């Protein structure tokens, strides 16, 4: 199939290039139904795909959104992306996605590449030491929405879930249900503000009940099931009810595997994690999890960004969404 130009599409639809451009940018207000149908028919018959570069030369906007995610492999990120893409598609935007793996150098490289592509704005899950904030907003004049993080508090726009409150409340429930020993298995909290919030919620809830806990820090890059098993064997007393909290989505299945291999008795030894709803509802036993409204978070982040790109809301905006707890058989 030959590649058509917008001029050729306009000629076949018996209209002007400007009218076709308005159609492609969803500006139909002053366009007759007959004209819209002619353009739609020609585009459908020719399979015409507008060039992002060409459109950017004739418009202030490229209709491109850069999305930077810490770890694209987990279910939370998948749902975030689905929400972003749904809202972007409805408004005529395309999405470019990068996976930073929580690494600052990867963050920087993706940001620079996306800036070169001319994205109109960014949706970013930042590390706790995100460095590109001021340059993107102040120098490059790009709109930025941070998600899953309250980075820089009120000087930016962000959307997140109530991680601290959700963990604090769930931990208190488990204390009141009779758990006596408490274990935290977490990755390095300094890499993400989300991790800090979750761990702090757990620690603060125990502190309010004057309870202590044991902690194992695991690696993001390589987590050894044997290491977790050895730690649990030393930390668990079969005579006391023990509660294990895993704040990292990717770590929950590894910890669960270690606990199963040790033949620990649930819910005498309780387990609470985050998300992973694609399998925790079907495991044996089913696993209690704190579930984030990830799809809604992606949807709302994109709406906030597009509003700012298109000038409907210029001020910084912040939004907190509520998590829910799915109590299952792994806890009392």
C-alpha positions as CSV (number, residue, x, y, z in Angstrom):
1,X,0.0,0.0,0.0
2,X,1.4,3.4,-1.0
3,X,1.8,6.0,1.8
4,X,-0.8,8.8,1.4
5,X,-0.3,12.4,2.4
6,X,-2.8,14.6,4.2
7,X,-3.1,16.6,0.9
8,X,-4.2,13.5,-1.0
9,X,-6.7,12.5,1.7
10,X,-8.2,16.1,1.5
11,X,-8.5,15.8,-2.3
12,X,-10.2,12.4,-2.2
13,X,-12.6,13.7,0.5
14,X,-13.2,16.9,-1.5
15,X,-12.2,19.2,1.3
16,X,-9.2,21.2,2.6
17,X,-6.1,20.0,4.4
18,X,-7.1,22.2,7.3
19,X,-10.4,20.4,7.6
20,X,-8.8,17.0,7.5
21,X,-6.3,18.2,10.2
22,X,-9.2,19.4,12.4
23,X,-10.8,15.9,11.9
24,X,-7.7,14.1,13.0
25,X,-7.4,16.3,16.1
26,X,-11.0,15.6,17.1
27,X,-12.1,19.2,16.4
28,X,-15.5,18.6,14.8
29,X,-17.5,21.5,16.2
30,X,-17.8,23.5,12.9
31,X,-17.7,20.5,10.6
32,X,-20.8,19.1,8.9
33,X,-21.9,15.5,9.3
34,X,-21.5,15.0,5.5
35,X,-17.8,16.2,5.6
36,X,-17.0,14.1,8.6
37,X,-18.4,11.0,6.9
38,X,-16.4,11.7,3.7
39,X,-13.2,12.1,5.6
40,X,-13.9,9.0,7.7
41,X,-14.7,6.9,4.6
42,X,-11.5,8.0,2.8
43,X,-9.3,7.3,5.9
44,X,-10.9,3.9,6.3
45,X,-10.5,2.9,2.6
46,X,-6.9,4.1,2.3
47,X,-5.8,2.9,5.8
48,X,-4.3,6.4,6.3
49,X,-2.2,6.8,9.4
50,X,-1.2,10.4,10.2
51,X,2.5,11.1,10.8
52,X,3.2,12.1,14.3
53,X,6.2,14.2,13.1
54,X,4.2,15.9,10.4
55,X,1.4,16.7,12.8
56,X,3.9,18.1,15.3
57,X,5.2,20.5,12.7
58,X,1.7,21.9,12.1
59,X,0.6,22.0,15.7
60,X,1.9,23.1,19.1
61,X,1.2,19.6,20.3
62,X,2.4,16.2,19.1
63,X,-0.4,14.4,20.9
64,X,2.3,12.2,22.5
65,X,2.5,11.4,26.2
66,X,5.7,9.9,27.7
67,X,5.0,7.4,30.5
68,X,7.9,6.2,32.8
69,X,7.2,3.2,35.1
70,X,9.5,1.7,37.7
71,X,8.6,-1.9,36.9
72,X,6.4,-2.8,34.0
73,X,6.2,-6.5,34.9
74,X,3.7,-6.4,37.8
75,X,-0.1,-6.4,37.7
76,X,-0.3,-2.9,39.3
77,X,1.8,-1.4,36.4
78,X,-0.3,-3.3,33.8
79,X,-3.5,-1.9,35.2
80,X,-1.9,1.6,35.4
81,X,-1.0,1.4,31.7
82,X,-4.5,0.2,30.7
83,X,-6.0,3.2,32.5
84,X,-3.5,5.6,30.9
85,X,-4.1,4.2,27.4
86,X,-7.9,4.3,27.7
87,X,-7.9,8.0,28.7
88,X,-5.3,8.9,26.2
89,X,-7.1,7.1,23.3
90,X,-10.4,8.9,24.1
91,X,-8.6,12.2,23.8
92,X,-6.7,11.4,20.6
93,X,-3.3,11.0,22.3
94,X,-0.7,8.3,21.8
95,X,1.5,6.8,24.6
96,X,5.2,6.0,24.7
97,X,6.2,3.8,27.7
98,X,9.5,3.3,29.3
99,X,10.6,0.9,32.1
100,X,13.1,2.5,34.4
101,X,13.6,-0.5,36.7
102,X,13.8,2.1,39.5
103,X,17.2,3.2,38.2
104,X,18.1,6.9,38.1
105,X,20.3,6.6,35.0
106,X,17.6,4.8,33.2
107,X,15.1,7.5,34.2
108,X,17.4,10.1,32.8
109,X,17.9,8.3,29.5
110,X,14.2,7.7,29.0
111,X,13.3,11.4,29.8
112,X,15.9,12.7,27.3
113,X,14.7,10.3,24.6
114,X,11.1,11.3,25.1
115,X,12.0,15.0,25.1
116,X,13.7,14.4,21.7
117,X,10.5,12.8,20.4
118,X,8.6,15.9,21.4
119,X,6.2,14.5,23.9
120,X,3.6,17.1,25.2
121,X,3.9,15.8,28.8
122,X,4.9,13.1,31.1
123,X,3.3,10.6,33.5
124,X,6.1,9.4,35.8
125,X,6.5,6.9,38.6
126,X,9.7,8.5,40.1
127,X,12.4,7.0,42.3
128,X,12.8,8.8,45.6
129,X,15.8,10.7,44.1
130,X,14.2,11.7,40.8
131,X,16.5,14.4,39.3
132,X,14.8,15.6,36.1
133,X,11.9,17.4,37.8
134,X,13.0,21.0,37.5
135,X,14.5,20.8,34.1
136,X,11.4,19.2,32.5
137,X,8.9,21.6,34.0
138,X,10.9,24.9,34.2
139,X,13.3,24.7,31.3
140,X,11.4,22.4,28.8
141,X,8.0,23.8,29.8
142,X,6.5,20.3,29.8
143,X,3.6,19.2,32.0
144,X,4.3,16.4,34.4
145,X,2.0,14.2,36.5
146,X,3.7,12.0,39.1
147,X,1.9,8.8,40.1
148,X,2.3,6.4,43.0
149,X,4.3,9.1,44.7
150,X,3.8,12.4,46.6
151,X,7.1,13.8,45.2
152,X,7.9,17.4,46.1
153,X,4.5,17.6,47.9
154,X,2.6,20.7,46.7
155,X,5.0,22.0,44.1
156,X,3.9,19.4,41.5
157,X,0.9,17.6,40.3
158,X,0.5,14.0,41.5
159,X,-1.9,11.2,42.1
160,X,-1.4,8.3,44.5
161,X,-3.1,5.8,46.8
162,X,-3.4,6.0,50.6
163,X,-0.6,3.5,51.1
164,X,0.3,4.6,54.6
165,X,-3.2,4.7,56.0
166,X,-4.1,1.4,54.3
167,X,-1.1,-0.5,55.8
168,X,-1.5,1.2,59.2
169,X,-5.2,0.2,59.5
170,X,-4.6,-3.4,58.2
171,X,-1.7,-3.9,60.6
172,X,-3.9,-2.7,63.5
173,X,-6.6,-5.2,62.5
174,X,-4.0,-8.0,62.7
175,X,-2.7,-6.9,66.1
176,X,-6.3,-6.9,67.4
177,X,-6.9,-10.4,65.9
178,X,-4.2,-11.8,68.2
179,X,-0.9,-11.9,66.2
180,X,2.0,-11.7,68.6
181,X,5.1,-11.8,66.5
182,X,5.6,-9.5,63.5
183,X,7.9,-9.8,60.4
184,X,8.6,-7.3,57.6
185,X,10.2,-8.6,54.4
186,X,10.9,-5.7,52.1
187,X,13.1,-4.4,49.4
188,X,15.3,-1.3,49.9
189,X,12.8,1.4,51.0
190,X,15.0,4.3,49.9
191,X,14.4,3.7,46.2
192,X,10.7,4.6,46.2
193,X,8.6,6.9,48.3
194,X,5.8,4.3,48.1
195,X,7.9,1.8,49.9
196,X,8.7,4.3,52.6
197,X,5.0,5.0,53.2
198,X,4.1,1.3,53.4
199,X,6.9,0.4,55.8
200,X,6.2,3.5,57.9
201,X,2.5,2.6,58.2
202,X,3.5,-0.9,59.4
203,X,6.1,0.3,61.9
204,X,3.8,3.1,63.3
205,X,0.9,0.8,63.8
206,X,3.1,-1.6,65.8
207,X,4.6,1.2,67.7
208,X,1.2,2.4,68.8
209,X,0.6,-1.1,70.3
210,X,4.1,-1.2,71.7
211,X,5.0,-4.2,69.4
212,X,8.4,-4.9,68.0
213,X,9.2,-6.6,64.6
214,X,11.9,-8.4,62.8
215,X,13.0,-7.3,59.3
216,X,14.6,-8.8,56.2
217,X,15.8,-6.5,53.4
218,X,15.8,-8.4,50.1
219,X,17.3,-7.5,46.7
220,X,15.3,-6.0,43.8
221,X,17.6,-7.7,41.3
222,X,18.0,-11.1,42.8
223,X,15.9,-12.6,45.6
224,X,16.9,-16.0,47.0
225,X,14.1,-18.2,48.3
226,X,16.6,-20.0,50.4
227,X,17.6,-16.7,52.2
228,X,13.9,-16.0,53.0
229,X,13.3,-19.6,54.3
230,X,16.4,-19.4,56.6
231,X,15.2,-16.1,57.9
232,X,11.7,-17.3,58.6
233,X,12.9,-20.4,60.3
234,X,14.8,-18.3,62.8
235,X,12.1,-15.7,63.2
236,X,9.0,-17.8,63.7
237,X,8.0,-19.4,67.0
238,X,5.5,-22.2,66.3
239,X,3.9,-21.5,69.7
240,X,3.1,-17.9,68.9
241,X,0.9,-16.4,66.1
242,X,3.2,-14.6,63.6
243,X,2.2,-12.0,61.1
244,X,4.3,-11.5,57.9
245,X,3.9,-8.3,55.9
246,X,5.4,-8.0,52.3
247,X,4.9,-4.5,50.9
248,X,6.4,-5.2,47.4
249,X,4.1,-6.7,44.7
250,X,6.9,-8.7,43.0
251,X,8.2,-10.1,46.3
252,X,4.8,-11.6,47.5
253,X,4.9,-14.8,45.4
254,X,8.5,-15.5,46.4
255,X,7.7,-15.1,50.1
256,X,4.6,-17.2,49.7
257,X,6.7,-20.0,48.0
258,X,9.2,-19.9,50.9
259,X,6.4,-20.2,53.4
260,X,4.8,-23.1,51.6
261,X,8.1,-25.0,51.3
262,X,8.5,-24.6,55.1
263,X,5.0,-26.1,55.5
264,X,4.0,-23.2,57.7
265,X,0.4,-23.3,59.1
266,X,-1.9,-20.5,57.8
267,X,-3.3,-18.4,59.4
268,X,-1.3,-19.3,62.5
269,X,1.4,-17.7,60.5
270,X,-0.4,-14.8,58.7
271,X,0.6,-13.3,55.4
272,X,-0.4,-9.9,53.9
273,X,0.8,-8.4,50.7
274,X,-0.1,-5.9,48.0
275,X,-2.1,-6.4,44.8
276,X,-1.3,-9.6,42.9
277,X,-5.1,-10.3,42.5
278,X,-4.6,-12.3,39.4
279,X,-3.4,-15.3,41.5
280,X,-3.9,-14.5,45.2
281,X,-7.6,-15.2,44.9
282,X,-6.9,-18.7,43.6
283,X,-3.9,-19.8,45.7
284,X,-4.1,-22.4,48.5
285,X,-4.6,-20.8,50.9
286,X,-5.9,-17.6,49.3
287,X,-3.8,-14.6,50.3
288,X,-4.9,-11.3,52.0
289,X,-3.8,-8.3,50.0
290,X,-4.1,-4.5,50.1
291,X,-5.4,-3.7,46.6
292,X,-4.7,-0.3,44.9
293,X,-7.2,1.1,42.3
294,X,-4.5,1.0,39.7
295,X,-6.7,1.4,36.6
296,X,-8.4,4.4,38.1
297,X,-5.1,5.9,39.1
298,X,-3.8,5.7,35.5
299,X,-7.1,7.0,34.1
300,X,-7.2,10.0,36.4
301,X,-3.4,10.8,36.0
302,X,-3.9,11.0,32.2
303,X,-7.0,13.2,32.5
304,X,-5.1,15.5,34.8
305,X,-2.2,15.7,32.3
306,X,-4.3,16.3,29.2
307,X,-6.3,19.0,31.1
308,X,-3.0,20.8,31.8
309,X,-1.5,20.3,28.3
310,X,-4.7,21.7,26.7
311,X,-4.9,24.6,29.2
312,X,-8.0,23.7,31.1
313,X,-6.2,23.5,34.4
314,X,-2.9,25.2,34.8
315,X,-2.5,25.0,38.6
316,X,-0.9,22.0,40.3
317,X,-3.3,19.3,41.4
318,X,-3.1,16.5,43.9
319,X,-5.4,13.5,44.4
320,X,-5.3,10.5,46.8
321,X,-7.3,7.4,46.0
322,X,-8.3,4.8,48.6
323,X,-7.0,1.2,48.7
324,X,-9.2,-1.7,49.8
325,X,-8.2,-4.8,51.8
326,X,-9.1,-8.2,50.4
327,X,-9.0,-10.4,53.6
328,X,-8.5,-14.0,52.6
329,X,-7.5,-17.3,54.3
330,X,-3.8,-16.4,54.9
331,X,-4.8,-14.2,57.8
332,X,-7.4,-14.6,60.6
